[in-house]
Amino acid sequence: MQIPEAKQYLGRHCAVTFRDRRGDEITKNLHVHDVQFVPLYGAYLIGDIEDVCLDRVTSINTLE
């Protein structure tokens, strides 16, 4: 997922599915606050509970 695609979810409650270090899929319900590029790490989805690297995101579904 790219930054412009992820920006459509700003300010929404979403179910974000992503892969962890071992490759297991994890789904968390987040309120998306921001999407930022972090130097040396890449693009990140900034949520209220957790920050997720956009390279690891497999799907995002809105809960509203």
TIMI-2910 file (N, C-alpha, C, CB; in pm, 1 decimal, decimal comma, always signed):
<rs>
+----------+----------+----------+----------+----------+----------+----------+----------+----------+----------+----------+----------+------+
!      n_x !      n_y !      n_z !     ca_x !     ca_y !     ca_z !      c_x !      c_y !      c_z !     cb_x !     cb_y !     cb_z ! resn !
+----------+----------+----------+----------+----------+----------+----------+----------+----------+----------+----------+----------+------+
!    +84,0 !   -116,8 !     +0,0 !     +0,0 !     +0,0 !     +0,0 !    +89,2 !   +124,1 !     +0,0 !    -95,9 !     -0,7 !   +121,4 !  Met !
!    +47,6 !   +224,3 !    -72,2 !   +121,8 !   +349,9 !    -84,1 !    +56,8 !   +457,7 !     +3,3 !   +127,6 !   +396,1 !   -232,3 !  Gln !
!   +130,5 !   +565,8 !    +27,7 !    +81,3 !   +673,7 !   +113,8 !    -49,1 !   +735,0 !    +61,2 !   +187,6 !   +782,3 !   +126,9 !  Ile !
!    -61,8 !   +767,5 !    -68,7 !   -188,7 !   +826,2 !   -115,9 !   -309,3 !   +733,9 !    -94,4 !   -177,5 !   +860,3 !   -263,9 !  Pro !
!   -290,7 !   +603,7 !   -108,9 !   -399,5 !   +508,6 !    -84,4 !   -439,6 !   +508,1 !    +62,3 !   -358,3 !   +367,4 !   -127,9 !  Glu !
!   -341,6 !   +513,7 !   +151,2 !   -368,0 !   +506,1 !   +294,8 !   -431,1 !   +633,9 !   +348,9 !   -239,7 !   +477,2 !   +369,6 !  Ala !
!   -408,6 !   +747,0 !   +284,8 !   -461,3 !   +874,5 !   +334,8 !   -613,4 !   +880,9 !   +331,2 !   -404,4 !   +988,8 !   +254,0 !  Lys !
!   -678,4 !   +797,6 !   +252,7 !   -825,0 !   +798,6 !   +249,0 !   -885,8 !   +746,8 !   +379,0 !   -875,0 !   +714,9 !   +131,9 !  Gln !
!   -805,7 !   +684,0 !   +464,6 !   -854,3 !   +629,1 !   +590,8 !   -827,2 !   +720,7 !   +710,2 !   -790,9 !   +494,7 !   +615,2 !  Tyr !
!   -771,3 !   +838,3 !   +688,6 !   -739,3 !   +929,7 !   +798,0 !   -865,0 !   +968,4 !   +875,6 !   -669,6 !  +1055,3 !   +744,1 !  Leu !
!   -855,6 !   +963,0 !  +1008,3 !   -966,9 !  +1001,0 !  +1094,5 !  -1075,1 !   +896,8 !  +1109,1 !  -1027,2 !  +1123,9 !  +1044,0 !  Gly !
!  -1055,7 !   +778,8 !  +1055,5 !  -1156,8 !   +672,9 !  +1061,0 !  -1112,7 !   +558,5 !  +1150,7 !  -1186,4 !   +620,4 !   +920,9 !  Arg !
!  -1211,7 !   +484,4 !  +1199,2 !  -1184,3 !   +360,7 !  +1272,2 !  -1176,4 !   +249,7 !  +1167,6 !  -1295,6 !   +330,4 !  +1382,1 !  His !
!  -1067,3 !   +175,0 !  +1169,5 !  -1043,1 !    +74,0 !  +1066,5 !   -993,3 !    -56,6 !  +1126,9 !   -942,3 !   +125,7 !   +964,4 !  Cys !
!  -1022,4 !   -166,0 !  +1057,9 !   -962,3 !   -295,5 !  +1088,8 !   -843,6 !   -310,2 !   +993,9 !  -1066,6 !   -415,6 !  +1073,2 !  Ala !
!   -724,1 !   -307,0 !  +1050,0 !   -601,2 !   -312,3 !   +970,3 !   -540,1 !   -451,4 !   +983,9 !   -499,6 !   -202,1 !  +1015,3 !  Val !
!   -521,2 !   -518,7 !   +871,7 !   -458,5 !   -650,8 !   +870,5 !   -318,1 !   -635,3 !   +813,4 !   -542,8 !   -754,1 !   +787,1 !  Thr !
!   -220,4 !   -687,7 !   +887,6 !    -80,7 !   -675,7 !   +845,8 !     -3,7 !   -800,0 !   +886,9 !    -15,6 !   -549,6 !   +906,3 !  Phe !
!   +115,8 !   -814,8 !   +832,5 !   +202,4 !   -928,3 !   +865,0 !   +308,8 !   -884,7 !   +965,2 !   +268,6 !   -986,1 !   +736,8 !  Arg !
!   +332,8 !   -970,4 !  +1066,0 !   +437,3 !   -940,7 !  +1164,4 !   +571,7 !   -992,8 !  +1114,1 !   +402,8 !  -1003,4 !  +1302,6 !  Asp !
!   +671,3 !   -991,3 !  +1199,1 !   +807,1 !  -1033,4 !  +1159,3 !   +813,8 !  -1177,7 !  +1113,6 !   +902,8 !  -1013,8 !  +1274,0 !  Arg !
!   +729,2 !  -1262,5 !  +1172,0 !   +730,0 !  -1405,1 !  +1136,3 !   +644,3 !  -1435,1 !  +1014,5 !   +681,8 !  -1488,2 !  +1253,2 !  Arg !
!   +569,6 !  -1335,8 !   +965,8 !   +483,8 !  -1357,2 !   +850,2 !   +341,1 !  -1391,9 !   +886,1 !   +540,2 !  -1464,6 !   +765,5 !  Gly !
!   +308,6 !  -1393,6 !  +1015,9 !   +171,7 !  -1421,5 !  +1059,4 !    +85,7 !  -1297,6 !  +1038,0 !   +168,3 !  -1465,4 !  +1208,5 !  Asp !
!    -40,8 !  -1319,8 !   +996,0 !   -131,7 !  -1207,4 !   +977,8 !   -195,0 !  -1168,9 !  +1110,3 !   -240,0 !  -1241,2 !   +874,6 !  Glu !
!   -198,2 !  -1039,8 !  +1136,6 !   -257,1 !   -985,0 !  +1258,3 !   -358,4 !   -879,6 !  +1216,0 !   -147,5 !   -924,5 !  +1354,3 !  Ile !
!   -475,3 !   -878,5 !  +1281,2 !   -575,7 !   -776,0 !  +1255,6 !   -598,7 !   -697,4 !  +1383,0 !   -708,1 !   -838,2 !  +1204,4 !  Thr !
!   -589,5 !   -565,7 !  +1372,7 !   -613,3 !   -477,7 !  +1487,4 !   -708,7 !   -367,5 !  +1445,6 !   -480,3 !   -417,8 !  +1541,5 !  Lys !
!   -794,1 !   -328,0 !  +1539,2 !   -884,2 !   -215,8 !  +1516,7 !   -813,7 !    -88,7 !  +1562,6 !  -1020,1 !   -235,7 !  +1591,9 !  Asn !
!   -793,5 !     +3,4 !  +1469,4 !   -720,3 !   +126,5 !  +1496,6 !   -802,4 !   +247,9 !  +1456,6 !   -586,2 !   +126,7 !  +1423,0 !  Leu !
!   -780,0 !   +357,5 !  +1527,0 !   -826,5 !   +487,7 !  +1479,8 !   -705,3 !   +550,0 !  +1411,3 !   -883,7 !   +579,9 !  +1598,9 !  His !
!   -714,2 !   +570,9 !  +1281,8 !   -600,0 !   +617,3 !  +1203,0 !   -582,9 !   +768,0 !  +1221,9 !   -618,5 !   +582,6 !  +1052,4 !  Val !
!   -468,1 !   +807,8 !  +1277,8 !   -439,7 !   +948,7 !  +1302,6 !   -361,6 !  +1013,4 !  +1189,4 !   -363,5 !   +963,8 !  +1431,2 !  His !
!   -267,8 !   +939,9 !  +1130,1 !   -179,8 !  +1001,5 !  +1031,3 !   -111,2 !   +894,2 !   +947,7 !    -75,1 !  +1091,1 !  +1100,0 !  Asp !
!    -60,2 !   +935,4 !   +833,1 !    +24,8 !   +851,2 !   +749,0 !   +150,9 !   +932,5 !   +723,9 !    -47,3 !   +808,8 !   +612,6 !  Val !
!   +265,6 !   +878,5 !   +762,4 !   +391,0 !   +952,7 !   +753,6 !   +501,8 !   +867,5 !   +694,5 !   +432,2 !  +1003,5 !   +890,8 !  Gln !
!   +597,1 !   +935,6 !   +632,7 !   +720,0 !   +869,8 !   +590,3 !   +822,9 !   +891,6 !   +699,7 !   +770,8 !   +924,5 !   +452,0 !  Phe !
!   +875,9 !   +783,1 !   +754,2 !   +976,5 !   +789,2 !   +859,6 !  +1111,6 !   +755,3 !   +796,7 !   +942,0 !   +691,1 !   +978,1 !  Val !
!  +1207,2 !   +848,9 !   +799,8 !  +1338,1 !   +820,9 !   +739,7 !  +1399,9 !   +692,8 !   +795,7 !  +1433,0 !   +938,7 !   +763,0 !  Pro !
!  +1460,9 !   +615,8 !   +709,7 !  +1525,5 !   +487,3 !   +738,5 !  +1427,5 !   +373,4 !   +763,3 !  +1614,7 !   +501,7 !   +857,8 !  Leu !
!  +1297,7 !   +402,3 !   +781,8 !  +1199,3 !   +296,9 !   +808,0 !  +1092,4 !   +287,7 !   +700,1 !  +1133,5 !   +320,3 !   +941,6 !  Tyr !
!  +1061,1 !   +395,3 !   +632,6 !   +960,8 !   +393,7 !   +527,7 !   +828,7 !   +454,0 !   +572,3 !   +938,7 !   +253,3 !   +480,6 !  Gly !
!   +723,9 !   +424,9 !   +496,7 !   +591,3 !   +480,6 !   +523,0 !   +523,5 !   +405,4 !   +637,0 !   +504,2 !   +475,2 !   +396,2 !  Ala !
!   +460,3 !   +481,5 !   +727,2 !   +393,2 !   +423,1 !   +843,5 !   +252,0 !   +475,8 !   +856,9 !   +471,7 !   +451,9 !   +971,0 !  Tyr !
!   +161,8 !   +387,4 !   +898,4 !    +25,0 !   +421,3 !   +933,8 !    +25,2 !   +444,7 !  +1084,7 !    -77,8 !   +307,5 !   +891,1 !  Leu !
!     -6,5 !   +567,0 !  +1127,5 !     -1,4 !   +603,1 !  +1268,5 !   -141,3 !   +586,9 !  +1326,7 !    +51,7 !   +749,1 !  +1288,2 !  Ile !
!   -155,3 !   +493,2 !  +1420,3 !   -284,3 !   +467,5 !  +1483,3 !   -282,8 !   +499,1 !  +1630,3 !   -324,8 !   +324,8 !  +1463,0 !  Gly !
!   -399,8 !   +488,4 !  +1694,4 !   -408,8 !   +518,5 !  +1836,8 !   -345,8 !   +409,8 !  +1922,4 !   -553,2 !   +537,6 !  +1876,8 !  Asp !
!   -342,3 !   +286,6 !  +1873,7 !   -287,8 !   +175,0 !  +1950,5 !   -147,0 !   +138,7 !  +1904,0 !   -379,6 !    +53,4 !  +1939,3 !  Ile !
!   -127,1 !   +140,7 !  +1774,1 !     -1,7 !    +89,5 !  +1717,7 !    +29,9 !   +161,7 !  +1587,8 !    -10,2 !    -63,2 !  +1693,6 !  Glu !
!   +157,5 !   +167,4 !  +1553,5 !   +202,9 !   +219,4 !  +1425,2 !   +241,0 !   +100,1 !  +1338,5 !   +323,7 !   +319,0 !  +1442,2 !  Asp !
!   +194,2 !   +100,6 !  +1213,6 !   +214,3 !    -13,9 !  +1125,2 !   +284,2 !    +32,1 !   +997,7 !    +79,1 !    -82,7 !  +1091,8 !  Val !
!   +387,0 !    -39,9 !   +959,2 !   +458,2 !    -12,3 !   +834,6 !   +366,0 !    -45,1 !   +716,6 !   +591,3 !    -94,7 !   +826,3 !  Cys !
!   +351,4 !    +48,5 !   +623,5 !   +260,7 !    +26,5 !   +510,5 !   +304,6 !    -89,5 !   +422,0 !   +250,5 !   +152,4 !   +427,3 !  Leu !
!   +432,9 !   -122,6 !   +422,2 !   +480,4 !   -236,6 !   +343,7 !   +424,1 !   -368,1 !   +395,4 !   +632,3 !   -241,7 !   +344,9 !  Asp !
!   +385,8 !   -373,2 !   +521,5 !   +335,3 !   -495,9 !   +583,3 !   +182,9 !   -507,2 !   +580,2 !   +382,8 !   -503,7 !   +725,6 !  Arg !
!   +113,4 !   -397,8 !   +545,8 !    -33,1 !   -397,0 !   +545,1 !    -84,8 !   -480,5 !   +428,4 !    -87,6 !   -251,9 !   +536,3 !  Val !
!   -178,6 !   -572,9 !   +458,9 !   -240,2 !   -653,6 !   +353,5 !   -380,4 !   -605,4 !   +320,3 !   -244,6 !   -799,7 !   +394,8 !  Thr !
!   -452,4 !   -548,3 !   +420,1 !   -585,0 !   -492,5 !   +392,3 !   -626,8 !   -396,2 !   +501,9 !   -688,9 !   -604,4 !   +378,0 !  Ser !
!   -712,8 !   -301,9 !   +462,4 !   -773,2 !   -208,1 !   +556,3 !   -921,8 !   -201,6 !   +524,8 !   -706,4 !    -65,8 !   +547,8 !  Ile !
!  -1004,7 !   -218,5 !   +628,6 !  -1149,7 !   -207,9 !   +614,2 !  -1201,6 !   -107,6 !   +715,7 !  -1218,8 !   -346,2 !   +632,6 !  Asn !
!  -1288,7 !    -16,9 !   +671,8 !  -1344,6 !    +80,4 !   +764,9 !  -1450,9 !    +13,7 !   +850,8 !  -1403,8 !   +201,5 !   +689,2 !  Thr !
!  -1461,8 !    +58,5 !   +974,9 !  -1558,7 !     +2,7 !  +1068,5 !  -1678,2 !    +95,5 !  +1087,5 !  -1492,4 !    -24,6 !  +1202,7 !  Leu !
!  -1678,8 !   +209,8 !  +1022,6 !  -1787,9 !   +306,6 !  +1039,6 !  -1897,1 !   +283,5 !   +939,2 !  -1736,5 !   +448,7 !  +1027,2 !  Glu !
+----------+----------+----------+----------+----------+----------+----------+----------+----------+----------+----------+----------+------+
</rs>
